[in-house]
C-alpha cells in the first residue's frame, strides 16, 4: 500500500516538474524574443515600399515580431524539456552508481 502511494506521489511530482520546466522555458523564450526581437526582426525586415503610407510595412514587421516571439517560446519550452530529460538521466545514473558502489557484497 505504501509503495503504491509513494509511486503515485512520485509520478505527480515528476509531472508537475515537467510542466514547471516547460512553462519556465516558454517564459524565458518569450522574454528573450522580446528583448532581442527588434534586432532579429530588423534582419528580416525590408525597406519601406510605400512612400505615402507605412502601414503595410509596420504590419509586416509586427507579424514577423509575433512569429518570432512564438517561435522562441516554443524553442525555449523544447530546450527546457530537453534539459530536464538529460538532468533526470544524469541523476538516475548517479543514483544507480551510488547503489552499485554501496551494495553489500
C-alpha positions as a Markdown table, in Angstrom:
| # | Residue | x | y | z |
|---|---|---|---|---|
| 1 | Unk | 0.0 | 0.0 | 0.0 |
| 2 | Unk | 2.8 | 2.4 | 1.0 |
| 3 | Unk | 4.7 | 1.7 | -2.2 |
| 4 | Unk | 1.6 | 2.4 | -4.3 |
| 5 | Unk | 1.1 | 5.8 | -2.6 |
| 6 | Unk | 4.8 | 6.7 | -3.0 |
| 7 | Unk | 4.7 | 5.7 | -6.6 |
| 8 | Unk | 1.6 | 7.9 | -7.3 |
| 9 | Unk | 3.3 | 10.8 | -5.4 |
| 10 | Unk | 6.4 | 10.4 | -7.5 |
| 11 | Unk | 4.5 | 10.4 | -10.7 |
| 12 | Unk | 2.6 | 13.6 | -9.7 |
| 13 | Unk | 5.9 | 15.3 | -8.7 |
| 14 | Unk | 7.5 | 14.4 | -12.0 |
| 15 | Unk | 4.5 | 15.6 | -13.9 |
| 16 | Unk | 4.5 | 18.9 | -12.1 |
| 17 | Unk | 8.3 | 19.3 | -12.5 |
| 18 | Unk | 7.9 | 18.6 | -16.3 |
| 19 | Unk | 5.1 | 21.2 | -16.6 |
| 20 | Unk | 7.2 | 23.7 | -14.5 |
| 21 | Unk | 10.2 | 23.3 | -16.7 |
| 22 | Unk | 8.1 | 23.6 | -19.8 |
| 23 | Unk | 6.5 | 26.8 | -18.6 |
| 24 | Unk | 9.8 | 28.3 | -17.4 |
| 25 | Unk | 11.3 | 27.5 | -20.8 |
| 26 | Unk | 8.4 | 29.1 | -22.7 |
| 27 | Unk | 8.6 | 32.2 | -20.5 |
| 28 | Unk | 12.3 | 32.5 | -21.0 |
| 29 | Unk | 12.0 | 32.1 | -24.7 |
| 30 | Unk | 9.3 | 34.7 | -24.9 |
| 31 | Unk | 11.3 | 37.1 | -22.8 |
| 32 | Unk | 14.4 | 36.5 | -24.9 |
| 33 | Unk | 12.5 | 37.2 | -28.1 |
| 34 | Unk | 11.0 | 40.4 | -26.5 |
| 35 | Unk | 14.4 | 41.6 | -25.5 |
| 36 | Unk | 16.2 | 40.8 | -28.8 |
| 37 | Unk | 13.2 | 40.9 | -31.1 |
| 38 | Unk | 13.8 | 44.3 | -32.7 |
| 39 | Unk | 17.3 | 43.3 | -33.7 |
| 40 | Unk | 16.2 | 40.0 | -35.1 |
| 41 | Unk | 13.2 | 41.4 | -36.9 |
| 42 | Unk | 15.5 | 44.1 | -38.5 |
| 43 | Unk | 17.5 | 41.3 | -40.1 |
| 44 | Unk | 14.3 | 40.1 | -41.9 |
| 45 | Unk | 12.7 | 43.5 | -42.5 |
| 46 | Unk | 12.7 | 45.1 | -45.9 |
| 47 | Unk | 12.9 | 48.8 | -46.5 |
| 48 | Unk | 9.7 | 50.8 | -46.8 |
| 49 | Unk | 7.8 | 50.0 | -50.0 |
| 50 | Unk | 5.2 | 52.7 | -49.9 |
| 51 | Unk | 6.2 | 56.4 | -49.9 |
| 52 | Unk | 2.8 | 57.7 | -48.8 |
| 53 | Unk | 1.8 | 55.2 | -46.1 |
| 54 | Unk | 4.0 | 52.9 | -44.0 |
| 55 | Unk | 1.1 | 50.9 | -42.5 |
| 56 | Unk | 1.8 | 47.8 | -44.7 |
| 57 | Unk | 5.5 | 47.8 | -43.6 |
| 58 | Unk | 4.6 | 48.3 | -40.0 |
| 59 | Unk | 2.0 | 45.4 | -40.1 |
| 60 | Unk | 4.6 | 43.2 | -41.7 |
| 61 | Unk | 7.2 | 44.0 | -39.0 |
| 62 | Unk | 4.6 | 43.3 | -36.3 |
| 63 | Unk | 3.6 | 40.0 | -37.8 |
| 64 | Unk | 7.3 | 39.0 | -38.0 |
| 65 | Unk | 7.8 | 40.0 | -34.4 |
| 66 | Unk | 4.9 | 38.0 | -33.1 |
| 67 | Unk | 6.0 | 34.9 | -35.1 |
| 68 | Unk | 9.5 | 35.4 | -33.6 |
| 69 | Unk | 8.1 | 35.5 | -30.1 |
| 70 | Unk | 6.0 | 32.4 | -30.6 |
| 71 | Unk | 8.9 | 30.5 | -32.2 |
| 72 | Unk | 11.3 | 31.4 | -29.4 |
| 73 | Unk | 8.7 | 30.5 | -26.8 |
| 74 | Unk | 8.3 | 27.0 | -28.4 |
| 75 | Unk | 12.1 | 26.6 | -28.7 |
| 76 | Unk | 12.5 | 27.7 | -25.1 |
| 77 | Unk | 10.0 | 25.1 | -23.9 |
| 78 | Unk | 11.6 | 22.4 | -26.0 |
| 79 | Unk | 15.1 | 23.3 | -24.7 |
| 80 | Unk | 13.8 | 23.2 | -21.1 |
| 81 | Unk | 12.2 | 19.8 | -21.6 |
| 82 | Unk | 15.5 | 18.5 | -23.2 |
| 83 | Unk | 17.4 | 19.9 | -20.3 |
| 84 | Unk | 15.1 | 18.2 | -17.8 |
| 85 | Unk | 15.4 | 14.9 | -19.7 |
| 86 | Unk | 19.2 | 14.9 | -19.6 |
| 87 | Unk | 19.1 | 16.1 | -15.9 |
| 88 | Unk | 16.9 | 13.2 | -14.9 |
| 89 | Unk | 19.0 | 10.8 | -16.8 |
| 90 | Unk | 22.2 | 12.0 | -15.1 |
| 91 | Unk | 20.6 | 11.9 | -11.7 |
| 92 | Unk | 19.3 | 8.3 | -12.3 |
| 93 | Unk | 22.7 | 7.1 | -13.4 |
| 94 | Unk | 24.3 | 8.8 | -10.4 |
| 95 | Unk | 21.9 | 7.1 | -8.0 |
| 96 | Unk | 22.4 | 3.7 | -9.7 |
| 97 | Unk | 26.2 | 4.2 | -9.4 |
| 98 | Unk | 25.9 | 5.0 | -5.7 |
| 99 | Unk | 23.7 | 2.0 | -5.1 |
| 100 | Unk | 26.1 | -0.3 | -7.0 |
| 101 | Unk | 29.0 | 1.1 | -5.1 |
| 102 | Unk | 27.3 | 0.8 | -1.7 |
| 103 | Unk | 25.7 | -2.6 | -2.3 |
| 104 | Unk | 26.8 | -5.3 | 0.2 |
| 105 | Unk | 29.0 | -8.0 | -1.2 |
